[in-house]
């Protein structure tokens, strides 16, 4: 691989020739020489620089984007070659949407550390849209999402079923002994995730299928703040059962018995488009497919509180 690409990417990310030299264990003149050679070979200036800063110009942004892909492909090639002779080992960049990443993925990582201690996972948590983009750009080795994606070259591979419940504070007046219809909750404030999230997408699908339109919606960017808001009586919500198990068992949240619930959706696996997968990616994907290390509540309705 052209060393000048690695030097250029490091300078762009560190925004400094000096910091890039330190990170690469090189001298600053050597870093400058690599950048000059790259700019000469490409016939374009890539960096705007003065005594205070170094930043990418338009040409530099183009080269930076493709240089990252080239470095990623080269690293993957080297890893695949190493895989032919070694056990599953090395770095594994995992991206996951919030629900899976914050409540389920820790169980998977713990399982990997026991069974495959040479794998070094690096975790990124974001909404489904961002995770799919980063997988498509090869910034992540594997992604786990809970919604639809808009990349035709990233097929979804469902591996677990998720159940979603309508929940409210334990003392909410809508909690009755008789099942409700969702229209009985039309005057409630619905506290939902932001529109780019998989949970929000699943919720909108539920509303559409039931021809239901809440009168008031509040949006929050994390599941935890939604749970806290519901607990203090700000409204009701729809959340995955893996996010509410603790609160339901403690009695701070209760499931609203609504006809047709729980709602079902899938957790899905996505990987970058490639004929070859690294051994660590294959091992991780197989763990998901076999549900190794996954909590045993997947696909099973949780017990409602008294």
C-alpha positions in Angstrom: 0.0 0.0 0.0 1.2 3.5 -0.8 2.6 4.8 2.5 1.8 8.4 1.5 -2.0 7.6 1.7 -1.6 6.6 5.4 0.4 9.7 6.1 -2.1 11.9 4.4 -5.1 10.4 6.3 -3.2 10.8 9.6 -2.4 14.5 8.9 -6.0 15.1 7.9 -7.3 13.5 11.1 -4.7 15.0 13.5 -5.0 18.4 11.7 -1.3 18.8 12.3 2.0 17.7 10.7 3.6 17.5 14.2 0.9 15.4 15.8 0.8 13.1 12.7 4.6 12.7 12.9 4.3 11.7 16.6 1.4 9.2 15.8 3.4 7.6 12.9 6.8 7.7 14.8 8.3 9.8 12.0 10.0 13.1 11.7 8.0 16.1 10.6 10.1 16.7 7.5 9.4 13.1 6.5 5.7 13.7 6.9 5.9 16.8 4.8 7.8 15.0 2.1 5.2 12.3 1.8 2.4 14.9 1.5 4.4 16.8 -1.2 5.0 13.6 -3.1 1.3 12.6 -3.0 0.2 16.1 -4.1 2.7 16.0 -7.0 1.6 12.5 -8.1 -2.1 13.5 -8.0 -1.5 16.9 -9.5 -3.6 18.7 -6.9 -3.1 20.6 -3.6 -4.9 18.7 -0.9 -4.4 20.7 2.3 -4.8 24.3 3.3 -2.3 25.2 5.9 -0.7 28.0 7.9 1.0 28.4 11.2 -2.2 27.7 13.2 -4.0 24.9 11.3 -4.0 22.2 8.6 -7.3 21.3 7.0 -8.6 19.6 3.9 -9.7 21.5 0.8 -12.2 20.2 -1.7 -9.7 18.0 -3.5 -8.4 16.8 -0.1 -11.9 15.7 1.0 -12.2 13.6 -2.1 -8.8 12.0 -1.6 -9.4 11.5 2.1 -12.7 9.6 1.4 -11.1 7.2 -1.1 -7.9 6.9 0.8 -9.8 5.6 3.8 -11.5 3.0 1.6 -8.2 1.9 0.0 -6.6 1.6 3.5 -9.6 -0.4 4.7 -9.5 -2.7 1.7 -5.7 -3.3 2.1 -6.2 -4.0 5.8 -9.0 -6.4 5.1 -6.8 -8.2 2.4 -4.0 -8.5 4.9 -6.3 -9.8 7.6 -7.8 -12.4 5.2 -4.3 -13.6 4.4 -3.5 -13.9 8.1 -6.8 -15.8 8.6 -5.7 -18.6 6.4 -3.0 -19.5 8.9 -4.2 -18.2 12.3 -7.1 -18.4 14.7 -9.8 -15.7 14.8 -7.9 -12.7 16.1 -7.5 -9.0 15.6 -9.7 -5.9 15.6 -13.4 -6.0 14.9 -15.3 -2.7 14.4 -18.9 -3.3 15.4 -21.7 -0.8 14.9 -25.1 -1.2 16.5 -28.3 0.8 16.7 -29.1 2.0 20.2 -31.5 -0.7 21.4 -29.3 -3.6 20.5 -26.0 -1.8 21.2 -26.8 -0.5 24.7 -28.9 -3.5 26.0 -27.8 -6.6 24.1 -24.4 -6.2 22.6 -22.6 -6.2 26.0 -23.7 -9.8 26.4 -22.3 -10.7 23.0 -18.9 -9.0 23.8 -18.7 -10.8 27.1 -19.3 -14.1 25.3 -16.6 -13.3 22.7 -14.1 -12.4 25.3 -14.5 -15.9 26.9 -14.7 -17.9 23.7 -12.5 -15.8 21.3 -10.1 -13.8 23.6 -7.9 -12.8 20.6 -10.7 -10.8 19.0 -10.6 -7.1 20.0 -14.0 -5.5 19.5 -14.4 -1.7 19.0 -18.0 -0.6 19.5 -19.9 2.3 17.9 -23.4 3.1 18.9 -25.6 5.2 16.6 -29.0 5.2 14.9 -29.8 2.7 12.1 -29.2 5.3 9.3 -25.7 6.1 10.4 -24.7 2.5 11.1 -25.7 1.5 7.6 -23.8 4.4 6.1 -20.6 3.5 8.0 -20.9 -0.2 7.0 -21.4 0.8 3.4 -18.3 3.0 3.5 -16.3 0.2 5.2 -15.7 2.3 8.3 -17.3 -0.6 10.2 -16.7 -4.4 9.8 -20.3 -5.3 10.8 -23.5 -3.6 11.7 -26.6 -4.6 13.7 -29.7 -2.6 13.0 -33.4 -2.7 14.0 -34.9 -0.8 11.1 -34.9 -0.5 7.3 -31.8 0.6 5.5 -31.5 2.4 2.1 -28.4 0.7 0.7 -29.2 -1.9 -2.0 -25.8 -3.4 -1.7 -26.2 -4.1 2.0 -28.7 -6.9 2.3 -30.4 -7.3 5.7 -30.0 -10.7 7.4 -32.5 -11.0 10.3 -31.1 -13.1 13.2 -33.4 -12.4 16.2 -37.0 -11.3 16.8 -37.6 -8.3 18.9 -40.9 -7.7 20.8 -42.1 -4.1 21.5 -44.6 -3.1 24.1 -46.6 0.0 25.0 -45.5 1.0 28.5 -46.6 3.6 31.0 -45.8 4.7 34.6 -46.9 2.2 37.2 -49.7 4.6 38.4 -50.9 5.6 35.0 -54.8 5.8 34.8 -54.8 3.9 31.5 -53.7 0.7 33.3 -56.8 -1.4 33.6 -57.6 -5.1 34.0 -59.3 -5.1 30.6 -57.3 -5.0 27.3 -57.5 -1.6 25.6 -57.6 -0.6 21.9 -54.8 1.7 20.8 -57.4 4.4 20.0 -58.1 4.5 23.7 -54.6 6.1 24.0 -55.1 8.8 21.3 -55.2 11.6 23.8 -52.0 10.5 25.5 -48.6 12.2 25.0 -46.5 9.7 23.1 -42.8 9.9 23.9 -40.8 8.6 21.0 -37.3 8.3 19.6 -36.0 10.6 16.9 -37.1 10.0 13.3 -33.8 8.5 12.1 -33.9 5.7 14.7 -35.0 2.1 14.0 -37.3 2.2 17.1 -39.1 5.3 15.7 -39.4 3.7 12.3 -41.0 0.6 13.8 -43.3 2.7 15.9 -44.5 4.7 12.8 -45.2 1.4 11.0 -47.3 0.2 14.0 -49.3 3.5 13.9 -49.8 3.2 10.1 -50.9 -0.5 10.3 -53.4 0.4 13.1 -54.6 3.6 11.3 -53.6 5.5 14.5 -52.4 9.0 14.8 -51.4 10.3 18.2 -52.4 13.9 18.9 -49.2 14.8 20.8 -45.7 13.6 20.3 -42.5 14.4 22.3 -39.1 13.3 20.8 -36.1 12.3 22.7 -32.7 11.1 21.5 -32.1 8.2 23.9 -34.1 5.3 25.3 -33.0 6.0 28.9 -34.5 9.5 28.9 -37.7 8.2 27.4 -38.0 5.6 30.2 -37.3 8.3 32.8 -39.9 10.6 31.3 -42.5 7.8 31.2 -41.8 6.9 34.8 -42.6 10.4 36.0 -45.8 10.5 34.1 -45.1 12.6 31.0 -46.7 10.1 28.7 -46.6 6.6 27.2 -44.2 5.0 24.7 -43.4 1.9 22.7 -40.1 0.2 23.5 -38.3 -3.0 23.0 -38.8 -5.6 25.7 -35.0 -5.9 26.2 -34.9 -2.2 27.3 -37.7 -2.4 29.9 -37.1 -5.7 31.6 -35.5 -4.2 34.6 -38.1 -1.5 35.1 -41.0 -3.9 34.6 -39.6 -6.3 37.2 -39.1 -3.5 39.7 -42.6 -2.1 39.1 -41.5 1.4 38.0 -42.9 0.8 34.5 -45.9 -1.3 33.5 -47.1 -2.7 30.2 -50.3 -1.3 28.9 -52.4 -4.3 27.8 -53.4 -3.2 24.3 -55.0 -5.5 21.8 -52.6 -6.8 19.2 -49.5 -6.3 21.4 -46.6 -7.0 21.6 -45.5 -5.8 18.2 -42.8 -7.7 16.4 -39.7 -6.6 14.5 -36.3 -8.0 13.6 -32.8 -7.3 14.6 -30.7 -7.7 11.4 -27.0 -8.1 10.5 -25.3 -6.1 7.7 -21.7 -6.3 6.4 -19.8 -4.4 3.7 -20.2 -5.7 0.2 -17.4 -8.2 -0.4 -16.9 -11.7 -1.7 -14.6 -12.4 1.3 -15.1 -11.9 5.0 -12.4 -11.8 7.6 -12.4 -14.6 10.1 -13.3 -12.4 13.0 -16.3 -11.1 11.0 -17.4 -14.6 10.2 -17.0 -15.7 13.8 -19.1 -12.7 15.1 -21.8 -13.3 12.4 -22.0 -17.0 13.4 -22.4 -16.1 17.0 -25.4 -13.9 16.2 -26.9 -16.4 13.8 -26.7 -19.1 16.5 -27.9 -16.7 19.2 -24.8 -17.6 21.2 -24.4 -15.3 24.2 -27.8 -13.6 23.5 -30.2 -13.1 26.5 -32.9 -15.8 26.5 -35.8 -13.3 26.3 -35.5 -12.9 22.5 -38.8 -13.9 20.8 -40.4 -14.5 24.2 -43.1 -12.2 25.7 -42.1 -10.8 29.1 -44.2 -11.3 32.1 -46.5 -8.4 32.9 -46.3 -6.8 36.3 -49.2 -7.3 38.7 
